[in-house]
Amino acid sequence: MSVQAGVAPPHDHVVSIYDGLDELARNVSDFLGQGLDTDGAAVVIATPAHREAIATRLSEHGLDLTALTAAGRYRALDAAQTLASFTIDGALDRARFAEVIGEVIAAASAGGRSVRAFGEMVALLWADGDPAAAIELEAMWNELAQSHRFLLYCAYPRDMLAGADDLVRLQQVCAHHSEIVAPDSYTAAQPELGPSADPNSDSRTYLPVPSAVSAARRFVTGRLGEWQHGPAVIDDAALVVSELAANAVAHAHTAFRIRLSQTEGTVRIEAEDLSPRRPVMGTDRGSAVGGRGLILIAALGSRWGIEPDPAGHAKNVWCEIPSPDLREGI
């Protein structure tokens, strides 16, 4: 998925969550290429392997990077070295960041050129075990956008964020961006589930984007199939998880986690999001277009409920579905 030109205002800040190098190179080169094709400038702050992959894709697009570099319209910087240039005593320095990166953006925009930048220094910080610094750097980019005109594209590997135990951190990443580009795996017909550490439970974390609903559904149905539940149970679970995930995306507007577990004769599906707003069961079953999600969940499950976070900042909505297929097998 690429970012469409002309849709965003001058200070848009896009984040891409990607599955692999090919997907990253495609998305970033599409984003940068749209600017270079219209006489703009591009700045790349990335690892050596990613700089090379992006440059290859841009060259295949017909762009002469040597000529663009000489004209000041293309500049590629090393992410680790650039990050080190505004890190003092192990901490990010806001003033130094504004000076270093501000000069890069200013040079690229010489003559009134539009600028598109790709940076993955945030991903380096997250990979180093410092998500707080990554989020701080996201905020620094947004502050710089108040004084410099540019479009920014950030990226994180999906596995890095999907493994985050702290749902709040993932939501903070989302909140610092104006657009979220979901990974290709969200729309894959047959996603790779991988092994589960626990034979009777598994979980996945999702971004607050529409395609996450179908991704969550394929996760649940795929895992239940591996656990040898029958078609009727899997179909009911697909409906339940779709409603739970859709509620998180459409109403909570936050990142969310789907937990799936099985005990003797029961499948339990949980959706945790970061909104204290409780879903409300609709009362008009005839003419209303929506509002039937909880009615459906209540009809399909033997039990269901809403567990608010003790601090009142989040909630967990759950549903248990009878599964006679494995009543004796677990």
Buried (B, 14 or more C-beta within 10 A) or exposed (E): BBBEBEEBEEBBBBBBBBBEBEBBBBBBBBBBBBBBEEEBBBBBBBBEEBBBBBBEBBEEEEBEBEEBEEEBBBBBBBBBEBBEBBBEEEEBBBEEBBEBBEEBBEEBBEEEBBBBBBBBBBBBBBBEEBBEBBBBBBBBBBEBBEEBBBBBBBBBBBEBBBEBEEBBBBBBBBBBBBBBBBBBBBEEEEBEBEEBEEEEBBBBBBBBBBBBBBBBBBBBBBBBEEBEBBEEBBEBBBBBBBBBBBBBBEBBBBBBBBBBBBEEBBBBBBBBBBBEEEBEEBEEEEEEEEBBBBBBBEEBBEEBEEEEBEEEEBBBBBBBBBBEBBEEEB
